[in-house]
Amino acid sequence: MFRKILIANRGEIACRVMRTAKRMGIRTVAVYSDADRGALHMKLADEAHRIGPAPATESYLNMQAILAAARKSGAEAIHPGYGFLSENEDFAAACKAAGVVFIGPTPEAIAAMGDKSAAKRLMEKAGVPLVPGYHGDAQDAALLEKEATRIGYPVLIKPSAGGGGKGMRVVQEKKGFAGALEAAQREARSSFGDDRVLIERYLERPRHIEMQVFGDTHGNVLHLFERDCSVQRRHQKVIEEAPAPKFAKRAEMGAAAVAAAKAIGYTGAGTVEFIAEQDGRFYFMEMNTRLQVEHPVTEMITGLDLVELQLRVAAGERLPFSQDQVQARGHAIEARIYAEDPARDFLPSTGRLVHVAFPQSARVDTGVEPGAEITPWYDPMIAKLVVHGDDRATALGKMVAALGDTHIVGVTTNVEFLRRICESAAFANADLDTGLIERHRAELFRPRGEVPREVLAAAALAELAHEQDTAHKRAERSADRHSPWHRVDGWRLNEESHHDFVFTASSDEHRVRVAFGDEGRRLSIDGHVHEAGGSKAQTVRDGKSWHVFHQGIRWTLTLKEELGGLDLDTGSGSLAAPMPGRVIKVFVQPGTKVKKGEPLLILEAMKMEHTITAPADGTVKEIHYAAGEQVLEGAELIKVE
Ligand code: MV4
């Protein structure tokens, strides 16, 4: 086995690879760009080497800098992770030339699958099912149209050189074919410099199901079951699971995937992607010649460590089990947490992670820690949550709970969106296809309702506790530690016995009053008495904002101002009674000019006298109560303009 490996990657996958290497007693070398100085992957490694400035082209894609770091550190092998150089045949070849083991397939195997239409021809020869269609070289329009008729409408025109869905065109009937073909060829030429296309029968509600395969250097190839990755958004996977629910062709798909890998002499971890119809018929799409983001769901159902297997086969060991020794148990689900804003078309969100708390109940693969920065330089994935249960419903329940316990402050995330997917009937019923998110957008993107009162109460009490804590600390430092001026429990000399908070949430304002009486603390929210409810909320402070995590949703409440004393401004220059009581003295009359802070009237309540003062300079317009009258909480007492 290797004694030292270099991880040519960053973020969660670099940390993930190091975790296994450490467990196996292998020393680890990290590489980092200037944007990642101090990042978790750099800290976890035994040594770390700078490879260049922030842009990936000058750092994580810089083959020479990475090979130089390998040479300098004495690393015997390089793990490329996913993305960056992981599927670059030139890098695999350059490693070999430099005498370093590339932990992945051979350059030839990468190349064989890199050309998507050549790969399809190869697979056809190997007996792997392809979508019924035309994959030939001849490209004249009349022939292609005849092929489309043979295949049967609707058909899909795909650029031969493409992948990832770019430039694909659906044609519903013969009369639209010629025009769609011209447009597809034009787009293919400008995007890929190659106007060849292939024609396939268009699958209306396909699922994305992929098979994990492994090959060793002794000719053994086996599969580790499938994953369903149908829940995608613009070709970006969002939630993955294993095994694929309601899928009856696991054995056939496994055999097809093994045949695909064997056809190219595959070694290491790979994934054969298929699209499957609702009835289970499946067709080869492409092969990814790397470890995938979603590999943990396979680990959870098989109990295997795929990185360990990668290291073993890269070191020349045999796969330590046969196909029938691999067992799948239970169900696993992974959700990808991204720094992005679903409400703004998933625009990436950058910034410092002020607060990060992950659930204890899930496997969490992450490359960040509190204080880390999400920069615009790289993929904005923050973490993957992975859960396992005896069955899908159990796993899904765990995922919903885990998402609720994922508390991130500093960037906007898709956590709430993920939770909505998990709670949707379509996902819960495993009614899966690649259009799930689009089809259910009304439900998944529905605006939030009002801020729950529980949330406002939690923010107010958290703010109060914070102020008490601050005052307490101030008192400890001061000369007169017992001075009443350090008290923040609402006590003011002959004046108030409550605290008012005004929070803004989006554009709405909410008023929370915490009153301190003989029977303890009482809360009123937007004029309604609030009984402490049963649901728990957690709060995180960020300057003048409180982030309240409540039932899986993060609410951000910004403290607008704290109104001192009884100067409760109801919004239009009127002053309301903070608690029920009796007016005992009125100092002013309609028309009296008052200065800010000047006493207006005295209210007796809860056995104390409270002076109500002018919130600002102005003129008294109306007085609604005379001395001796009883007032109810919230009653408007006086109007000042
Ligand atoms: C298809 C298809 C329907 N019918 N082929 C999109 C990416 C590319 N690699 C293959 N893709 C598709 N090919 C036929 N004949 C629908 C898709 C497709 C898709 C496939 C897998 C995962 C997500 C997808 C999202 C939209 C469309």
Residues whose N, C-alpha, C, O or C-beta is under 5 A from the ligand:
A	BS01	MV4	V131 L156 G163 G164 G165 E200 R201 Y202 L203 P206 H208 Q232 T434
